[in-house]
C-alpha cells in the first residue's frame, strides 16, 4: 500500500519536478492545460437538475474544455434518458462528477459505497473520467478531528478503491464546514491514505477561505494533485466570499504554473452562487475566462 508521507512527497517532487521550488513559466511559454468549468454557479441557488442545461450551454459557448456537475444530477438526467441529448447538442464533454460521502460513520459505509459505485457507472457511461469525493459536513465548533481520523482514512481508502476499480480517477476534495477542512486535517489525511487510489483534488478557494496558503498546499501535494477546483477568494458579501478569477487573493498564477507540470490534470473553474449576486453566471464565467486568457490560456472555438 502506497502512503504519501512527507518524506515520500519530497522525494517524488525532486524526482518528478527536479526542484523543490514551484516552477515559474516565462510569459512566452505555451500553456497546455485544457481548463474546464463546474456548473455550480448556475445551479447553486436553487440546486436543481434543470439548471444543468443552461450551465452546459454557457460553458460550451465560452469554449471551456468540459464540465463537472453533481453526481446526483447526472444520475437524474440519466434516469430520464436525456443526458445523451444534452451532451450531443452542446458538444461539451463531461469531465467529472462531485459527490459527498459519509466518512465518519462506519455503519453507513456499505450504503454510501453502493451509491458511489452507481454514480460512478453513470459518470463512466457518458465519458467522464473522475469522481470528486467531498467529506460530510460537521459542526466545526467542538469538532475533534483526531477522534475521527482513523474512520475518515479507512472510508476514503475503501471508496477510492471502488472508484478506481471502475476505471475512473478519484481524489479528496477538502471543504469548509466538513470533517476535512483545515490545512492540518488535509495533511493528516493525505499522508495516511493509499495514494495509489486516492489522489488530491483540492478547491484552492476553499483552502484559502479555511486559513491555508492554497499555493503552498498545492506545491506540497503536487505529484498527486490531478484534479482541482480553481476558485478565487476575496471575503466579500457575494458568492459565499468567493469571486471571479483574478479578483481575490488566491495566488492563481503560481498554482497554474505548478499545475502545468501535469498538463493532463483536470483544472475546473468554479464559483459559488448567492442571492442578489452582482453578475449573472455567464458574466462571472466571462470574467474568469478573460483572466485566464491574459495568462495565455486558449479555448475551444
C-alpha positions in Angstrom: 0.0 0.0 0.0 1.5 3.4 -1.0 1.4 6.1 1.6 2.2 9.7 0.7 4.1 10.8 3.8 6.2 14.0 3.8 9.4 12.1 3.0 7.8 10.4 0.1 6.3 13.7 -1.1 9.7 15.3 -1.1 11.4 12.5 -2.9 8.7 12.4 -5.5 8.8 16.1 -6.1 12.5 16.1 -6.6 12.3 13.1 -8.9 9.4 14.3 -11.0 9.9 18.1 -10.9 13.7 18.2 -10.4 13.3 21.0 -8.0 11.6 21.6 -4.6 10.6 25.1 -5.7 7.5 25.6 -7.8 8.1 26.0 -11.5 7.7 29.5 -12.9 6.7 29.8 -16.5 8.0 32.5 -18.7 5.4 34.8 -20.3 6.1 33.4 -23.7 5.9 29.7 -22.7 2.8 28.0 -24.0 0.1 27.0 -21.6 -1.0 23.4 -22.1 -3.8 22.8 -19.5 -7.2 22.4 -21.0 -9.4 24.2 -18.5 -13.0 23.2 -17.8 -15.8 24.6 -15.6 -18.1 23.3 -12.9 -21.8 24.0 -13.1 -22.1 25.2 -9.5 -22.7 28.9 -10.2 -25.7 28.1 -12.5 -27.3 25.7 -10.1 -26.4 26.6 -6.5 -29.4 28.8 -5.8 -31.6 26.8 -6.0 -29.8 23.5 -6.8 -31.9 21.6 -9.2 -31.3 19.2 -12.1 -33.0 21.6 -14.6 -30.2 24.1 -14.2 -27.7 21.7 -15.8 -28.7 22.7 -19.4 -28.1 26.5 -19.2 -24.8 25.7 -17.5 -23.6 23.3 -20.1 -24.8 25.7 -22.9 -22.8 28.6 -21.5 -19.7 26.5 -20.7 -19.7 25.2 -24.2 -20.3 28.6 -25.8 -17.3 30.1 -23.9 -15.0 27.4 -25.2 -14.2 25.6 -22.0 -12.9 22.1 -22.4 -15.6 20.3 -20.4 -17.8 20.4 -17.3 -18.3 19.0 -13.9 -21.6 18.7 -12.0 -23.0 16.8 -9.1 -23.2 13.1 -9.5 -26.8 13.0 -8.3 -27.7 15.5 -11.1 -26.1 13.3 -13.7 -28.0 10.3 -12.3 -31.2 12.2 -12.6 -30.6 13.1 -16.2 -29.5 9.5 -17.0 -32.7 8.1 -15.4 -34.8 10.4 -17.5 -32.8 9.3 -20.6 -32.0 13.0 -21.5 -28.3 13.2 -20.8 -27.0 12.0 -24.2 -29.1 14.6 -26.0 -27.7 17.3 -23.8 -24.1 16.3 -24.4 -24.6 15.9 -28.2 -26.5 19.2 -28.5 -23.8 21.4 -26.8 -20.7 19.3 -27.6 -19.4 19.8 -24.1 -17.5 16.8 -22.7 -18.3 15.5 -19.2 -15.1 15.5 -17.3 -16.1 14.8 -13.7 -18.8 14.5 -11.1 -18.8 15.8 -7.5 -20.2 13.6 -4.7 -20.3 13.9 -0.9 -19.6 10.8 1.1 -20.0 10.0 4.8 -16.5 9.5 6.2 -17.1 9.3 9.9 -19.9 6.8 10.4 -18.8 3.3 9.5 -22.3 2.0 9.9 -23.4 3.8 6.7 -20.3 2.9 4.6 -21.9 0.0 2.8 -24.8 2.2 1.7 -22.5 5.0 0.7 -20.3 2.6 -1.2 -23.3 1.2 -3.2 -24.5 4.7 -4.2 -21.0 5.8 -5.1 -20.5 2.8 -7.4 -23.9 3.5 -9.0 -23.0 7.1 -9.7 -19.5 6.2 -10.9 -21.0 3.9 -13.5 -23.1 6.8 -14.8 -20.0 9.0 -15.0 -18.2 6.4 -17.0 -21.2 5.7 -19.2 -21.0 9.3 -20.5 -17.3 9.6 -20.9 -16.4 11.2 -17.6 -13.0 10.4 -16.1 -13.1 11.5 -12.4 -15.2 11.4 -9.3 -14.5 14.1 -6.7 -15.0 12.8 -3.2 -16.2 15.5 -0.7 -16.3 14.9 3.0 -19.5 15.0 5.0 -20.4 18.2 6.8 -19.9 18.7 10.6 -20.5 21.3 13.2 -17.0 22.7 13.4 -17.5 24.2 16.8 -16.4 21.4 19.1 -15.4 19.1 16.3 -12.4 16.8 17.2 -10.7 15.6 14.1 -8.4 13.2 15.8 -11.3 11.3 17.2 -12.5 10.6 13.6 -9.2 10.5 11.7 -8.9 6.7 11.5 -12.5 6.3 10.3 -12.0 9.1 7.7 -8.9 7.4 6.3 -10.5 4.0 6.2 -13.6 5.3 4.5 -11.6 7.2 1.9 -9.4 4.2 1.1 -12.5 2.0 0.6 -14.4 4.5 -1.5 -11.3 5.3 -3.7 -10.6 1.7 -4.5 -14.2 1.2 -5.5 -14.0 4.1 -7.9 -10.6 3.2 -9.4 -11.9 -0.4 -9.9 -14.4 1.2 -12.3 -11.6 2.6 -14.3 -12.1 6.2 -13.0 -9.8 8.5 -11.1 -10.8 10.0 -7.7 -9.5 12.4 -5.1 -10.2 14.1 -1.8 -11.8 17.5 -2.1 -11.4 19.3 1.2 -14.2 21.7 2.0 -15.1 24.3 4.6 -17.7 23.2 7.1 -16.8 19.5 6.7 -14.8 16.9 8.6 -11.7 17.7 6.5 -11.3 21.5 6.3 -8.1 22.8 7.7 -4.5 22.6 6.4 -3.5 20.3 9.2 -6.5 18.0 8.6 -5.7 17.8 4.9 -2.1 16.9 5.6 -3.0 14.3 8.2 -5.4 12.6 5.8 -3.4 12.7 2.6 -0.3 11.4 4.4 -2.3 8.4 5.7 -4.5 7.3 2.7 -3.5 4.9 0.0 -2.5 7.3 -2.8 -2.4 4.6 -5.4 -6.1 5.0 -5.4 -6.9 8.3 -3.8 -5.3 11.4 -5.2 -5.7 15.1 -4.1 -8.5 17.1 -5.7 -8.4 20.4 -3.8 -10.6 23.5 -4.1 -8.0 26.2 -3.8 -10.5 28.9 -2.9 -11.8 26.7 -0.1 -8.2 26.2 1.1 -7.7 29.9 1.3 -11.0 30.6 3.0 -10.1 27.9 5.5 -7.0 29.8 6.5 -4.4 27.9 4.4 -1.9 29.2 1.8 -3.5 27.4 -1.1 -0.4 27.7 -3.3 1.8 26.1 -0.6 -0.6 23.2 -0.1 -0.8 22.5 -3.9 3.0 22.7 -4.0 3.4 20.1 -1.2 1.0 17.7 -2.8 1.7 18.5 -6.5 2.7 14.9 -7.6 -0.8 13.7 -6.6 -2.9 16.7 -7.4 -4.6 15.5 -10.6 -7.9 17.4 -10.2 -8.7 20.9 -9.0 -11.4 23.4 -8.5 -9.8 26.7 -9.5 -11.5 29.3 -7.3 -10.6 32.8 -6.1 -11.5 34.2 -2.6 -11.9 37.8 -1.6 -14.1 37.5 1.5 -16.8 39.8 0.2 -20.6 39.7 0.7 -21.4 37.8 -2.5 -20.6 34.3 -3.9 -20.0 33.0 -0.3 -17.0 35.2 -0.2 -15.5 33.9 -3.4 -15.2 35.9 -6.7 -14.5 35.5 -10.4 -10.8 34.6 -11.1 -8.4 37.4 -10.6 -10.5 39.5 -8.2 -9.3 37.8 -5.0 -6.2 36.9 -3.0 -5.5 33.3 -4.1 -2.2 33.0 -5.9 -3.8 31.6 -9.0 -0.9 32.2 -11.4 1.5 30.3 -9.1 -0.9 27.4 -8.8 -1.5 27.2 -12.6 2.3 27.4 -13.2 2.7 24.4 -10.9 -0.2 22.5 -12.5 1.4 23.0 -15.9 3.8 20.2 -14.9 0.9 17.8 -15.3 -0.9 19.1 -18.4 -3.4 16.2 -18.3 -4.7 17.3 -14.9 -8.3 18.4 -14.7 -8.5 22.1 -13.7 -12.1 23.2 -13.3 -13.0 26.8 -12.7 -15.7 27.2 -10.1 -17.7 29.9 -8.3 -20.4 29.6 -5.7 -23.7 31.3 -6.2 -25.5 33.5 -3.8 -28.7 35.6 -3.5 -28.6 39.1 -5.2 -25.2 38.4 -6.8 -23.8 41.3 -8.9 -23.2 39.2 -12.0 -25.1 36.6 -13.9 -23.5 33.1 -14.0 -22.5 33.7 -17.6 -20.9 37.1 -16.7 -18.8 35.5 -14.0 -17.6 32.9 -16.4 -16.7 35.5 -19.0 -14.6 37.4 -16.4 -12.8 34.3 -15.3 -12.1 33.3 -19.0 -10.7 36.8 -19.7 -8.3 36.4 -16.7 -7.1 33.0 -18.0 -6.6 34.4 -21.5 -4.3 37.1 -20.0 -2.2 34.2 -18.6 -2.0 32.7 -22.1 -4.7 30.0 -22.0 -6.7 29.2 -25.1 -10.2 27.9 -25.5 -12.2 25.9 -28.0 -13.5 27.8 -30.9 
